Amino acid sequence: MGRYVLRRLLQLIPVFFGTTLLIYALVWAVPGDPFAGKCGERACPPDYIQFMTEKYHLDDPWPLQYLYYMGHLLTGDFGQTFGGRDIGEIIAQAYPNTLKLALVGLAIEAVIGLTAGILTGLRRNGFLDNLVLVSTLFLLAIPTFVSGFLLQFILGTQFKIINPTVSSEVPFHELIVPGFVLASISMAYVARLTRTSIAENSRSDYVRTAVAKGLPQRRVVGVHLFRNSLIPVLTFLGTDLGSLMGGAIITEGIFNINGIGREAYRAITTKESATVVGIVVVLVLVYLLMNLLVDLLYAALDPRIRYE
């Protein structure tokens, strides 16, 4: 197991550098003047532009700029924005809010999605099965920004059940509705994936053998059926945490949450390439580590899986 973990950690290195290089190249290729609007309504003085260009190596080719950036990043320095604000400070302030939103969304996605998938997988072709299938199709068909604005208007403006926007402290109870909006599409996938996995495994030989041996229904479902059916669902849930954090831009904008999604949007529109890459670095690390954690959990769910 230890050798496998070490090998996987070494495999993360080229993925990490390749991802950051790609993002840096894409951000650098975005057209526009990086100093537009930095000096108010007037154009920035030539001396200021020359100073900032030399400070941030903007006159160098982008591969050289990337090497400069990575050299500082590997020492823990995320750099500064053109306004002189520390990027590490921006991420430190915004990241906890996005993480809380993503965790709330993941919890809602797992609880509701797994419950609906298990019930419909065990009782196929019934009323509940048809209801869940129609509901998941409905969730998949509605874009996130539509469901977000609808719930904000109905629950926040019309019935005053929730605050239309999340307060600056970002408490967990105010993130329930935004978390539901963020995870609504993934929740539908989890429900359908769980249902399909349970339906397929329920016809497997090991399940029929367990029933023939006279094992209680609870043990057949909980030990034999559920553990094996959970493997593909666990893969989706583990990788979806990074997807939820990266896809929170719309939800954070609707509910006025100061997270890394909004910071990434601001950085892209103002061509703050260092800020965008810094945010992406954090998201990439979370995504890669969650993939590693999911692989390690496979062995706990399926004893046939062993890592050497």
Buried (B, 14 or more C-beta within 10 A) or exposed (E): EEEBEEEBEEEBEEEBEEBBBEBBEBBBEEEEEBBEEBEEEEEBEEEEBEEBBEEBBBEBEBEEBBEBBBEEBEEEBBBBBBEEEEBBEBBEEBBEBBBBBBBBBBBBBBEBBBBBBBBBBBEEEEEEBEEBBEBBEEBEEBEBEEBBBEBBEEBBEEEEEBBBBBEEEBEEEBBBBBBBBBBBBBBBBBBBBBBBBBBEBBEBEEBEEBEEEEBEEEEBBEEBBBBBBBBBBBBBBBEBBBBBBBBBBBBBBBBBBBBBBBBBBBBBEBBBBBBBBBBBBBBBBBBBBBBBEBBBBBBEBEEEEEBE
